[in-house]
């Protein structure tokens, strides 16, 4: 894999934190920092479908950069979606406003798995969009690319859309393990192709979102999911960019998720960072932590917010001092809620930078 456009960033706080150096300020970015919380996003997206916008290079670059300009975050996250590579491969998927990804035909049998298209051509607009973003970022700001992990993608394909309990997905893995693993292998190929394209276009860091992994028991995760996520991290290891792994409600899975091979493990707000680091260190090795402010705290005032930020920074410090973690990237425990005030996000970023 050749990375033709890799930037040499010597002063990016986020890369310093990942490398175990002391950053000049606490690096922070927020999952879902682009999107509905920003009036300028609602304006440029008007009349354009969510998925369509992901294939339009100028638009995806503009939307990616909006939160960086407004909030002074230390990273941009590529504006795309976990179902973009499926759509580009030819899967009939749409993103329905207020709901999420919906499949025209769910994948539920071995024949459905065999019929899944492969991602054989570059995703249209993606490389051009990334080039546009990199041209605008300062060299202390990184671009994070991403993909959905195979389990989370499989859930959308099997359930046919967003699901509360993931019951058909779990039923398939337990009743037809061969079909399950065949599906996961196909998704690994698609995810690796999507990430390789982003890496070749010059992303600085990547994050694998296994958003719904927290619905699994540790036993299910180890048997049906971990080998496939591990495969992804190992296939892109040679590219040499830092790798982040994140899921929601994964307190009971942190150790297992850390074994998949990422350098950074994302933690939601349910587990304090020092406790999360203990679990990760006991199962795998010391990692960089990412998290873990509750997105609901962006609806409180400055006093509560400041207190929460102090507590989280203190917990991260304790984890690092104990040798259970090697660094900390500040983030939310999950994405910005759509009705969050943009000003509250800017304020939180400023407090995170200013608090010791
Ligand atoms: O019209 C709109 O604005 C739709 C809302 C929206 C947006 C802004 C969707 C639909 N996707 C996105 C962009 C997106 N998706 C980004 C880039 C923006 C950023 O982070 O700043 C990213 C990283 C994603 C990744 C994504 N999509 C995940 C993993 C992250 C997470 O939140 O856990 C998941 C699970 C999806 C599926 C999805 N796409 C959209 C929605 C509403 C959902 C979730 C649906 C569900 O609850 O199952």
Boltz pocket constraint, residues with backbone or C-beta under 6 A from the ligand:
constraints:
  - pocket:
      binder: B
      contacts: [[A, 30], [A, 31], [A, 32], [A, 33], [A, 34], [A, 35], [A, 36], [A, 50], [A, 77], [A, 78], [A, 79], [A, 80], [A, 81], [A, 82], [A, 83], [A, 95], [A, 96], [A, 97], [A, 98], [A, 99], [A, 100], [A, 101], [A, 146], [A, 152], [A, 161], [A, 162], [A, 163], [A, 209], [A, 211], [A, 335]]
      max_distance: 6.0
